Amino acid sequence: MDRVKILEELDDLKKVKCNELLKLLKEKGLKKVGTTKQNTQSIKYLEENPQKIDFDVVIEVYQSLRRKEAELAEENKKKKMRDVELWSRAMREEEKLAVEKYAEETGEKQMEELRQ
C-alpha cells in the first residue's frame, strides 16, 4: 500500500514539474514539444489535456533547449574573448607605432645630446 502511495506521489510530482517546464518552454517561445513528428504536440493542447503529457518527451525537449542555450552562451563568450584579444593586439601595435614614430622624430636629437 505504501509503495502505491509513493508511486502516486511521484507521479503527481512529475506532473507538477512537467507543467512548470511547459510554462518555461512557452515563455521561451516554443509552441510545440516533441522529439519526432509523431509525438509532437502543442503546449497549449498539453496544458488543456494534462493526461496526454509525456514527461520524458518534455524533459528531453527542455534539456535540448538548455544545451543549445549553453552552447550559444559559450560561443558568445569565445567571440568576446577573440574580440578582446584582437583589440589588445591592435592596441599593442598602435603603441609600437607610436614609440617608433617618437624614436624617429626625437631619437637622433637625443642621441646627439647624449654624445655631447
C-alpha positions as CSV (number, residue, x, y, z in Angstrom):
1,M,0.0,0.0,0.0
2,D,2.8,2.4,0.8
3,R,4.5,1.7,-2.5
4,V,1.4,2.6,-4.4
5,K,1.0,5.8,-2.5
6,I,4.7,6.7,-3.0
7,L,4.3,6.0,-6.8
8,E,1.2,8.1,-6.9
9,E,3.0,11.0,-5.2
10,L,6.0,10.7,-7.5
11,D,3.6,10.7,-10.5
12,D,1.9,13.9,-9.1
13,L,5.3,15.5,-8.7
14,K,6.2,14.6,-12.3
15,K,3.0,16.2,-13.5
16,V,3.7,19.4,-11.5
17,K,7.3,19.6,-12.8
18,C,6.1,18.9,-16.3
19,N,3.6,21.8,-16.1
20,E,6.4,24.1,-14.8
21,L,8.6,23.0,-17.7
22,L,5.8,23.6,-20.2
23,K,5.3,27.1,-18.9
24,L,9.1,27.7,-19.1
25,L,9.2,26.4,-22.7
26,K,6.2,28.5,-23.6
27,E,7.9,31.6,-22.1
28,K,11.0,30.8,-24.2
29,G,8.8,31.0,-27.3
30,L,8.3,27.3,-28.1
31,K,4.8,26.4,-29.3
32,K,5.2,22.6,-29.6
33,V,7.1,19.9,-27.8
34,G,8.2,16.5,-29.2
35,T,11.2,14.7,-30.4
36,T,9.6,13.3,-33.6
37,K,6.7,14.3,-35.8
38,Q,4.6,11.5,-34.4
39,N,4.9,12.7,-30.8
40,T,4.9,16.5,-31.3
41,Q,2.1,18.3,-29.7
42,S,1.3,21.9,-29.0
43,I,2.0,23.2,-25.5
44,K,-1.5,24.7,-25.4
45,Y,-3.0,21.3,-26.1
46,L,-0.9,19.7,-23.4
47,E,-1.9,22.3,-20.9
48,E,-5.6,21.7,-21.6
49,N,-5.1,17.9,-21.6
50,P,-2.6,17.1,-18.8
51,Q,-3.2,13.4,-19.1
52,K,-1.6,13.5,-22.6
53,I,1.7,14.8,-21.3
54,D,4.7,12.5,-21.7
55,F,7.2,13.5,-19.0
56,D,10.2,12.1,-20.8
57,V,9.5,14.0,-24.0
58,V,9.0,17.3,-22.1
59,I,12.3,16.7,-20.2
60,E,14.1,15.8,-23.4
61,V,12.9,19.0,-25.1
62,Y,13.8,21.1,-22.1
63,Q,17.3,19.6,-21.8
64,S,17.8,20.1,-25.5
65,L,16.9,23.8,-25.2
66,R,19.1,24.2,-22.2
67,R,22.0,22.6,-24.1
68,K,21.5,24.9,-27.0
69,E,21.4,28.0,-24.7
70,A,24.6,26.8,-23.0
71,E,26.3,26.3,-26.4
72,L,25.2,29.7,-27.5
73,A,26.5,31.3,-24.3
74,E,29.8,29.5,-24.8
75,E,30.0,30.8,-28.4
76,N,29.3,34.3,-27.3
77,K,32.0,34.0,-24.6
78,K,34.5,32.8,-27.1
79,K,33.6,35.6,-29.5
80,K,34.0,38.2,-26.8
81,M,37.4,36.7,-25.9
82,R,38.5,36.9,-29.6
83,D,37.3,40.5,-29.8
84,V,39.3,41.4,-26.6
85,E,42.3,39.6,-28.0
86,L,42.1,41.4,-31.3
87,W,41.6,44.8,-29.5
88,S,44.6,44.1,-27.2
89,R,46.8,43.2,-30.2
90,A,45.6,46.3,-32.1
91,M,46.5,48.5,-29.0
92,R,50.0,46.9,-28.8
93,E,50.5,47.6,-32.5
94,E,49.4,51.2,-32.1
95,E,51.7,51.7,-29.1
96,K,54.6,50.1,-31.0
97,L,54.0,52.5,-34.0
98,A,53.8,55.5,-31.6
99,V,57.1,54.5,-30.0
100,E,58.7,54.0,-33.3
101,K,57.4,57.4,-34.6
102,Y,58.6,59.1,-31.5
103,A,62.0,57.4,-31.8
104,E,62.3,58.5,-35.4
105,E,61.4,62.1,-34.6
106,T,63.4,62.6,-31.5
107,G,65.9,59.8,-31.4
108,E,68.6,61.5,-33.5
109,K,68.3,64.6,-31.5
110,Q,68.5,62.8,-28.2
111,M,71.5,60.7,-29.3
112,E,73.3,63.9,-30.4
113,E,72.6,65.4,-26.9
114,L,73.9,62.3,-25.2
115,R,77.1,62.4,-27.3
116,Q,77.8,66.0,-26.2
